[in-house]
Amino acid sequence: MRRPLLLLLLSLGLAGCPGDDDDSAIGDDDDLVNGDDDDATANDDDATANDDDATGDDDDGTPADDDDATAGVCAPLGALICGAELTIDTATGADAIDSYSCETWSETGPEVAWTFSPGNEDVTITIDNADTSGADHDVFILPDSNGCDPAGCIASGDTEATFTAVAGSTYWVVVDGFEGDAGEVALTVHCGPVGDDDDATGDDDDSGDDDDSGDDDDATGDDDDATGDDDDATAANCNGGTTFTGDFMPVDDAAITSFCATGDDTIDGNLTISEALVTTLADLSCLCEVTGDVVYNGTLLNLTTADGLQNLASVGGDFTLTFASTLFDLTGFDGLETVGGNVSLVGNSSLGGPSGGTGLTGVFPALASVGGNLSLTNNPNMLTFDAFGALSTVTGNLSVTNNPGLVDLPGFGALTSVGNVTFSSNAGLADISGFSGAAPLVISGDVNINSNQGGITVAPSMSGFGAATSVGGDFTYQFTGAWSDFAGFGAVTSIGGALTFDTNFNLAAVSGLGSLTSVGSDLLIATNLTLSNVGGLMGIDTVGGDFTVQWNGLLPTSAVNALRDAIGTSDIAGTVTIQGNLP
């Protein structure tokens, strides 16, 4: 994308003379009183230390200005991680920033923003669809020293922005629309060692081949010369050892032992544990990084513990634990800090102990970020899953489904950003209070709570997600009998899609969602046989679709009318349907 030459010419033509922005008449913007360039009327500059007065110019306290103390404050969609790839429509954002200190471009379109806290790395944020999206976007990097402040811009670009990150620092990545543009933007986060310039001369990290004449590779197509070093951009040699290049699938215990004996500590490929003759991982303690996937397929295994993998800190691809019928102890994964892809615990009959009654405590205590989806599915004997205590970011979706023995999830208190959240078909689930962390939580997608029956005893209230401030998509509570009162999500102020309470058993009250003011689409409350109180929804003042409250036999029609009137029919965009409730 290229900036029109016309903008430059206009800027030069309108600049005027130094110290003068109008004619010389008193009452406009250019008298000489006090050495400033205007009088004290509602123009650009009074005599005070700032550059305005408080009346309707571009620097008062209203949201429409461009340089008051609150200007540029962004609401993050979540936290980015290295390697992230995502697509979003910037039309869903707000236009709070129109200019940045590092460019003269007019950024009058809506912007979307994320926080980003990498290590000491060279970072490039790329707009991958810059030439095909039909919308003109730009990307800006702002330090988090004063919030999302456009005056502190450190890097920018119309297709990519590059900067050197400092470990321990947080940055804002902002995508804004040039000249009011908005639309779909595809974004990729690239990270690499500081000083890694990926050219083809004089280094060992060009992206075009592995053995040009300027680097130190041999001619075999790998990234190592004859001295046994390894200096590609994907394997960090985290413990100072060497790198095993390719996929490692040990066939027996001897293969496990030989891995560390060779001096390797990194696998530049995939690790798959699936052979029946592997009975221990104890001799794999040297392993600290796998750049590809880690797959534990327990169909043929005799392992009861993952002990030996406690130094594995980074997995670049997916982490999959599936069909484990003997693996009762997951403390071997205590050192895992980041997973670039999906984390899946699927179909593991052993999780929860040999009798299926003890649950899991303190599992994955160091895992801070998941670049893809996190799924807990079809683990029939898992009663308690106290895990992921340090997990702050799930770039994809969080799904807890079809775990019939699951009673509670005490972990997850550090979560700050996630896509969709789903709790479905967990017959015994009665407690999700573990999601009540202190930090603000942004849910960018849907919330779907359905078919959770809560076992024999109905819990008095559903608490949890007290830190959630917004839901970007639909919010659905359906076919659930686990709780008598929907009391969670008390800090959520907006739901981007529809809000639905449909065909729930034992639900008597909705006292949660007390901070909710806007529903982007339909509001549906239907066929809740025991529901009598919807007081927690009385703060809603806009509904972007239909308002439907029907067939709730114990909900007084007067209460429904009160909810409708609190919103106001003029603030309900669709039709209003009230029928079949308690007369």
Rosetta blueprint (number, residue, H / E / L):
1 M L
2 R L
3 R L
4 P L
5 L H
6 L H
7 L H
8 L H
9 L H
10 L H
11 S H
12 L H
13 G H
14 L H
15 A L
16 G L
17 C L
18 P L
19 G L
20 D L
21 D L
22 D L
23 D L
24 S L
25 A L
26 I L
27 G L
28 D L
29 D L
30 D L
31 D L
32 L L
33 V H
34 N H
35 G H
36 D L
37 D L
38 D L
39 D L
40 A L
41 T L
42 A L
43 N L
44 D L
45 D L
46 D L
47 A L
48 T L
49 A L
50 N L
51 D L
52 D L
53 D L
54 A L
55 T L
56 G L
57 D L
58 D L
59 D L
60 D L
61 G L
62 T L
63 P L
64 A L
65 D L
66 D L
67 D L
68 D L
69 A L
70 T L
71 A L
72 G L
73 V L
74 C L
75 A L
76 P L
77 L L
78 G L
79 A E
80 L E
81 I L
82 C L
83 G L
84 A L
85 E E
86 L E
87 T E
88 I E
89 D E
90 T H
91 A H
92 T H
93 G L
94 A E
95 D L
96 A L
97 I L
98 D L
99 S L
100 Y L
101 S L
102 C L
103 E L
104 T L
105 W L
106 S L
107 E L
108 T L
109 G L
110 P L
111 E E
112 V E
113 A E
114 W E
115 T E
116 F E
117 S L
118 P L
119 G L
120 N L
121 E E
122 D E
123 V E
124 T E
125 I E
126 T E
127 I E
128 D L
129 N L
130 A L
131 D L
132 T L
133 S L
134 G L
135 A L
136 D L
137 H E
138 D E
139 V E
140 F E
141 I E
142 L E
143 P E
144 D H
145 S H
146 N H
147 G L
148 C L
149 D L
150 P H
151 A H
152 G H
153 C L
154 I L
155 A E
156 S E
157 G E
158 D L
159 T L
160 E E
161 A E
162 T E
163 F E
164 T E
165 A E
166 V L
167 A L
168 G L
169 S L
170 T L
171 Y E
172 W E
173 V E
174 V E
175 V E
176 D E
177 G E
178 F H
179 E H
180 G H
181 D L
182 A L
183 G L
184 E E
185 V E
186 A E
187 L E
188 T E
189 V E
190 H E
191 C E
192 G E
193 P L
194 V L
195 G L
196 D L
197 D L
198 D L
199 D L
200 A L
201 T L
202 G L
203 D L
204 D L
205 D L
206 D L
207 S L
208 G L
209 D L
210 D L
211 D L
212 D L
213 S L
214 G L
215 D L
216 D L
217 D L
218 D L
219 A L
220 T L
221 G L
222 D L
223 D L
224 D L
225 D L
226 A L
227 T L
228 G L
229 D L
230 D L
231 D L
232 D L
233 A L
234 T L
235 A L
236 A L
237 N L
238 C L
239 N L
240 G L
241 G L
242 T E
243 T E
244 F E
245 T E
246 G L
247 D L
248 F E
249 M L
250 P L
251 V L
252 D L
253 D H
254 A H
255 A H
256 I H
257 T H
258 S H
259 F H
260 C H
261 A H
262 T L
263 G L
264 D E
265 D E
266 T E
267 I E
268 D E
269 G L
270 N L
271 L E
272 T E
273 I E
274 S L
275 E L
276 A L
277 L L
278 V L
279 T L
280 T L
281 L L
282 A H
283 D H
284 L H
285 S L
286 C L
287 L L
288 C L
289 E E
290 V E
291 T L
292 G L
293 D L
294 V E
295 V E
296 Y E
297 N E
298 G H
299 T H
300 L H
301 L L
302 N L
303 L L
304 T L
305 T E
306 A L
307 D L
308 G L
309 L L
310 Q L
311 N L
312 L L
313 A L
314 S E
315 V E
316 G L
317 G L
318 D L
319 F E
320 T E
321 L E
322 T E
323 F L
324 A L
325 S L
326 T L
327 L L
328 F L
329 D E
330 L L
331 T H
332 G H
333 F H
334 D L
335 G L
336 L L
337 E L
338 T E
339 V E
340 G L
341 G L
342 N L
343 V E
344 S E
345 L E
346 V E
347 G L
348 N L
349 S L
350 S L
351 L L
352 G L
353 G L
354 P L
355 S L
356 G L
357 G L
358 T L
359 G L
360 L E
361 T E
362 G E
363 V E
364 F L
365 P L
366 A L
367 L L
368 A L
369 S E
370 V E
371 G L
372 G L
373 N L
374 L E
375 S E
376 L E
377 T E
378 N L
379 N L
380 P L
381 N L
382 M L
383 L L
384 T E
385 F E
386 D E
387 A E
388 F L
389 G L
390 A L
391 L L
392 S L
393 T E
394 V E
395 T L
396 G L
397 N L
398 L E
399 S E
400 V E
401 T E
402 N L
403 N L
404 P L
405 G L
406 L L
407 V L
408 D E
409 L L
410 P L
411 G L
412 F L
413 G L
414 A L
415 L L
416 T L
417 S E
418 V E
419 G L
420 N L
421 V E
422 T E
423 F E
424 S E
425 S L
426 N L
427 A L
428 G L
429 L L
430 A L
431 D E
432 I L
433 S H
434 G H
435 F H
436 S L
437 G L
438 A L
439 A L
440 P L
441 L E
442 V E
443 I E
444 S L
445 G L
446 D L
447 V E
448 N E
449 I E
450 N E
451 S L
452 N L
453 Q L
454 G L
455 G L
456 I L
457 T L
458 V L
459 A E
460 P L
461 S L
462 M E
463 S L
464 G L
465 F L
466 G L
467 A L
468 A E
469 T E
470 S E
471 V E
472 G L
473 G L
474 D L
475 F E
476 T E
477 Y E
478 Q E
479 F L
480 T L
481 G L
482 A L
483 W E
484 S L
485 D E
486 F E
487 A L
488 G L
489 F L
490 G L
491 A L
492 V L
493 T L
494 S E
495 I E
496 G L
497 G L
498 A L
499 L E
500 T E
501 F E
502 D E
503 T L
504 N L
505 F L
506 N L
507 L L
508 A L
509 A E
510 V E
511 S L
512 G L
513 L L
514 G L
515 S L
516 L L
517 T L
518 S E
519 V E
520 G L
521 S L
522 D L
523 L E
524 L E
525 I E
526 A E
527 T L
528 N L
529 L L
530 T L
531 L L
532 S L
533 N E
534 V L
535 G H
536 G H
537 L H
538 M L
539 G L
540 I L
541 D L
542 T E
543 V E
544 G L
545 G L
546 D L
547 F E
548 T E
549 V E
550 Q E
551 W L
552 N L
553 G L
554 L L
555 L L
556 P E
557 T H
558 S H
559 A H
560 V H
561 N H
562 A H
563 L H
564 R H
565 D H
566 A H
567 I H
568 G L
569 T H
570 S H
571 D H
572 I E
573 A L
574 G L
575 T L
576 V E
577 T E
578 I E
579 Q E
580 G L
581 N L
582 L E
583 P L
